[in-house]
Structures are given as structure tokens and as C-alpha cells.
């Protein structure tokens, strides 16, 4: 129970910090796509999202 609450707080804090950056909404959307692709074991979904996320972060 404590682990779930701590994880929830950490994710909330990280997402709120990312959203404050100029490219925040796109970053969060790409991270969600990467997470969904990994969870679904779908390389065609996870790989392009990860590459776009890295390119986006190098521009920030």
C-alpha cells in the first residue's frame, strides 16, 4: 500500500514537472505511448515513440 502511494506521488510530481517545460504535453504523450508499447510488447508502437521522445528531449 505504501509503495503504491509513493509511486503515485512520484509519478504525479514527475509529470507536473515535465508539463512545465515548453514541450511538456508532447513529452508526456510520447512517454505514454512508450509505456503502452512496452506493456503491450509492441515494438512498432514503442520504438518510434522512444525515438521521437529522445529527439524531442535533445531539442529542449
C-alpha positions as CSV (number, residue, x, y, z in Angstrom):
1,X,0.0,0.0,0.0
2,X,2.8,2.4,0.9
3,X,4.7,1.5,-2.3
4,X,1.6,2.3,-4.4
5,X,1.1,5.7,-2.7
6,X,4.8,6.6,-3.0
7,X,4.8,5.6,-6.7
8,X,1.7,7.6,-7.3
9,X,3.2,10.7,-5.7
10,X,6.5,10.4,-7.6
11,X,4.7,9.9,-11.0
12,X,2.5,12.9,-10.2
13,X,5.5,15.1,-9.3
14,X,7.4,14.0,-12.4
15,X,4.5,14.6,-14.8
16,X,3.8,18.0,-13.3
17,X,7.5,19.0,-13.7
18,X,7.6,17.8,-17.3
19,X,4.4,19.7,-18.2
20,X,6.0,22.9,-17.1
21,X,8.7,22.6,-19.8
22,X,8.0,24.2,-23.2
23,X,7.5,20.7,-24.9
24,X,5.8,19.2,-21.9
25,X,2.5,17.9,-23.3
26,X,4.2,16.2,-26.3
27,X,6.8,14.7,-23.9
28,X,4.1,13.2,-21.7
29,X,2.1,11.9,-24.7
30,X,5.3,10.2,-26.1
31,X,6.1,8.7,-22.7
32,X,2.6,7.2,-22.5
33,X,3.0,5.7,-26.0
34,X,6.3,4.2,-25.0
35,X,4.8,2.7,-21.8
36,X,1.8,1.4,-23.7
37,X,4.1,-0.2,-26.3
38,X,6.3,-1.8,-23.7
39,X,3.2,-3.1,-21.8
40,X,1.7,-4.5,-25.0
41,X,5.0,-5.8,-26.2
42,X,4.5,-3.9,-29.4
43,X,7.8,-2.8,-30.9
44,X,6.1,-0.9,-33.8
45,X,4.5,1.3,-31.1
46,X,7.3,1.7,-28.6
47,X,10.3,2.2,-30.8
48,X,9.1,5.2,-32.8
49,X,7.7,6.8,-29.7
50,X,11.0,6.3,-27.9
51,X,13.0,7.8,-30.8
52,X,10.7,10.8,-31.1
53,X,10.9,11.3,-27.3
54,X,14.8,11.3,-27.5
55,X,14.7,13.7,-30.4
56,X,12.3,16.0,-28.6
57,X,14.5,16.0,-25.4
58,X,17.6,16.9,-27.4
59,X,15.8,20.0,-28.8
60,X,14.7,21.2,-25.3
